[in-house]
Amino acid sequence: MISAVIIVKNGEQYLTECLGSLTAFDEVVLVDTGSTDDTLKIARGHTNVRIFERPFIGFGPTKNNAASLATHDWIFSIDADEVMTPELFWEVSQMVLDASHVYRVPRQSYYNRKMIRGCGWYPDRVLRLYRRDKTRFNDNQVHESVQVHEGMKIVDLEGRLKHYPYDSVDSLIEKAQLYSRLYAEQNQGKLTASPMKALTHGLAAFIKGYVIRRGYQDGYEGLVISLSQGLAAYLKYIKLFEANRKAQWG
């Protein structure tokens, strides 16, 4: 048996679709970290959803906390802006799962409901299905991932997740602000940064997304996404620079 596990805050926009794609799971664990929209109301409308309210302590630690609340040891981690396709559920339900394997899922990501093929967005493969008594997410505040220990094997699945991370420039900027703040908090005093490093990383991220990863093929959307990738990289390092400088000054 598999438990689907979600952490969410203010995820009402796509949560109905997300939970609707999980109705065949006997248990969906949803950990809300302070929603002020209709997230909890939507979740209460699904009989297989168990709701918990917990503080947000970083993406990795919060996802591990959520997994610990599940009834089953097999965990399928899904975000509130993702939708499990029927093909993926059928594939997972028919498999003989191996505890020494961690299963990786390809995502189709959309910007304002348009599927993006460039910018490094497709195929975006993410580790999502694992046994919690064998492994867990790392403790990263941001860009968390399921750990693959020595002797474990990554198995790629064919079924896909549909991913709706952004629907406007505002949402791109909001995510860049959040992730860059968490990155600076996580790496304060551990990594060095400078304004020049922030600038060069930002420029490199834009070129990588728009040119090397062919964001230009996605037209306007590819340009906006690539620019936001450059902005996010710049913010990561400039915020880390400021955090380190404040720490030195006491």
C-alpha positions in Angstrom: 0.0 0.0 0.0 1.1 3.5 -0.8 0.3 6.8 1.0 0.3 10.0 -1.1 1.8 12.9 0.9 1.4 16.6 0.2 2.6 19.7 2.0 0.8 22.9 1.1 0.2 26.5 1.9 -2.4 28.5 0.0 -2.7 25.9 -2.7 -6.4 26.3 -3.6 -5.7 27.1 -7.3 -4.8 23.5 -8.3 -5.6 21.5 -5.2 -9.0 20.3 -6.5 -7.3 18.8 -9.6 -4.4 17.4 -7.5 -6.6 15.7 -5.0 -9.0 14.5 -7.7 -6.1 12.7 -9.3 -5.4 10.9 -6.0 -8.9 9.5 -5.3 -7.7 5.9 -5.9 -5.3 6.1 -3.0 -6.8 4.9 0.3 -4.8 7.6 2.1 -3.6 11.0 1.3 -1.8 12.9 4.0 -2.0 16.6 3.6 0.1 18.9 5.9 -1.0 22.5 5.8 1.6 25.0 6.9 -0.6 28.1 7.4 -3.1 28.5 4.5 -5.4 31.5 4.6 -7.3 30.6 1.4 -9.7 27.7 0.8 -7.1 25.0 0.9 -8.4 23.3 4.0 -12.0 23.6 2.8 -11.1 21.8 -0.4 -9.1 19.1 1.4 -12.1 18.4 3.7 -14.2 17.6 0.7 -12.1 14.5 0.0 -12.8 11.5 2.2 -9.4 9.8 1.7 -7.5 12.9 2.8 -6.1 13.1 6.4 -5.4 16.7 7.3 -2.7 18.0 9.7 -1.6 21.5 10.4 2.1 22.0 11.1 4.6 24.9 11.0 6.8 25.2 7.9 10.4 24.3 8.8 11.9 24.2 5.3 10.8 22.0 2.4 12.9 18.9 3.2 12.2 18.7 6.9 8.5 19.5 6.4 8.1 16.7 3.8 9.8 14.3 6.2 7.5 15.3 9.0 4.5 14.8 6.7 5.8 11.3 5.6 6.1 10.3 9.3 2.3 10.9 9.6 1.4 8.4 7.0 0.0 4.9 7.7 2.0 3.1 5.0 5.7 2.9 4.6 5.6 3.5 0.8 5.4 7.2 0.2 4.4 9.0 -3.0 5.3 12.6 -2.5 3.3 15.1 -4.6 3.0 18.9 -4.6 -0.3 20.8 -4.5 0.4 22.2 -8.0 0.9 18.7 -9.5 -1.7 16.3 -11.0 -1.0 12.6 -11.2 -2.0 11.3 -14.7 -4.1 8.1 -14.8 -1.2 6.4 -16.7 1.2 7.1 -13.8 -1.3 5.8 -11.2 -1.9 2.6 -13.2 1.8 2.1 -13.6 2.5 2.5 -9.9 -0.4 0.4 -8.8 0.7 -2.5 -11.1 4.3 -2.5 -10.0 6.0 -4.9 -7.6 7.9 -2.3 -5.6 11.4 -3.0 -4.4 12.5 -1.4 -1.1 16.0 -0.9 -2.4 14.6 1.3 -5.3 13.7 4.9 -5.4 11.3 5.7 -8.3 11.7 8.8 -10.5 8.8 10.5 -12.3 8.9 12.8 -15.4 7.0 16.0 -15.1 5.3 18.1 -17.8 5.5 21.6 -16.5 3.2 24.5 -17.6 3.3 28.2 -17.6 -0.2 29.7 -17.6 -1.5 26.3 -18.9 1.0 26.2 -21.8 3.4 23.2 -21.7 7.0 24.3 -21.7 9.6 22.1 -23.5 12.6 24.4 -23.1 14.3 26.2 -20.2 15.2 22.8 -18.7 11.6 22.2 -17.8 11.0 19.0 -19.8 11.5 16.2 -19.1 12.0 17.2 -15.5 12.6 14.0 -13.6 11.9 14.0 -9.9 12.4 11.3 -7.2 8.9 10.8 -5.6 8.2 7.2 -4.7 10.2 5.6 -1.8 10.0 3.6 1.4 10.3 5.9 4.4 12.1 3.2 6.5 14.8 3.0 3.8 15.3 6.7 2.9 13.9 10.2 3.3 14.2 13.7 1.9 17.4 15.5 2.7 17.1 18.5 5.1 17.5 21.2 2.5 15.4 24.2 3.1 14.9 24.5 -0.6 15.6 22.2 -3.7 15.1 19.2 -1.5 15.3 15.7 -2.9 14.9 12.1 -1.8 18.2 10.7 -0.8 19.6 7.7 -2.7 21.9 5.8 -0.4 24.7 3.4 -1.4 23.2 0.2 -2.8 20.0 1.8 -3.8 18.8 2.1 -7.4 16.9 4.8 -9.2 14.1 3.4 -11.4 12.5 5.7 -14.0 8.8 5.5 -14.5 7.0 6.2 -17.8 3.8 7.8 -16.4 3.9 11.6 -15.9 3.0 14.3 -13.5 1.4 17.4 -14.8 3.0 20.4 -13.0 1.5 23.9 -12.8 4.1 25.9 -11.0 3.4 29.4 -12.4 0.6 31.2 -14.1 2.0 34.8 -14.2 5.1 36.9 -13.9 4.0 37.6 -10.3 4.1 33.9 -9.4 7.6 33.6 -11.0 8.9 36.5 -8.9 7.2 35.3 -5.7 8.8 31.9 -6.0 12.2 33.4 -6.8 11.9 35.6 -3.6 11.0 32.6 -1.4 13.6 30.2 -2.7 16.4 32.8 -2.7 15.6 33.7 1.0 15.6 30.0 2.0 18.9 29.5 0.1 20.5 32.4 1.9 19.3 31.1 5.3 20.5 27.6 4.6 24.0 28.6 3.4 24.7 31.6 5.6 28.3 31.3 6.9 28.8 28.1 4.8 29.3 29.5 1.3 30.8 32.8 0.1 29.1 35.2 -2.2 29.6 38.7 -3.7 27.8 41.1 -5.9 29.9 40.1 -8.9 29.2 36.4 -8.2 25.5 37.2 -8.0 25.6 39.1 -11.3 27.6 36.4 -13.2 25.4 33.5 -11.8 22.3 35.5 -12.8 23.6 36.1 -16.4 24.7 32.5 -16.7 21.4 31.1 -15.6 19.6 33.2 -18.1 21.9 32.1 -21.0 21.6 28.5 -19.9 17.8 28.6 -19.8 17.2 30.7 -23.0 20.0 29.5 -25.2 21.5 26.2 -24.1 18.2 24.7 -22.9 16.3 26.3 -25.8 13.9 28.5 -24.0 13.7 30.6 -27.1 11.6 27.8 -28.7 8.8 28.5 -26.3 8.4 32.1 -27.5 7.3 34.8 -25.0 6.9 32.2 -22.2 10.4 30.9 -22.7 11.8 34.4 -22.5 10.0 35.2 -19.3 10.9 32.0 -17.6 14.6 32.3 -18.6 14.7 35.9 -17.3 13.1 34.7 -14.0 15.7 31.9 -13.8 18.4 34.6 -14.1 16.7 36.7 -11.5 16.4 33.8 -9.1 20.1 33.0 -9.4 21.0 36.6 -8.8 18.8 36.9 -5.8 20.2 33.7 -4.2 23.8 35.0 -4.2 23.0 38.7 -3.4 20.9 37.7 -0.4 23.6 35.3 0.7 26.2 38.1 0.4 24.0 40.4 2.6 23.3 37.6 5.1 27.0 36.8 5.4 27.9 40.5 5.8 25.3 41.0 8.5 26.6 38.0 10.4 30.1 39.4 10.3 29.0 42.7 11.6 27.0 41.0 14.4 
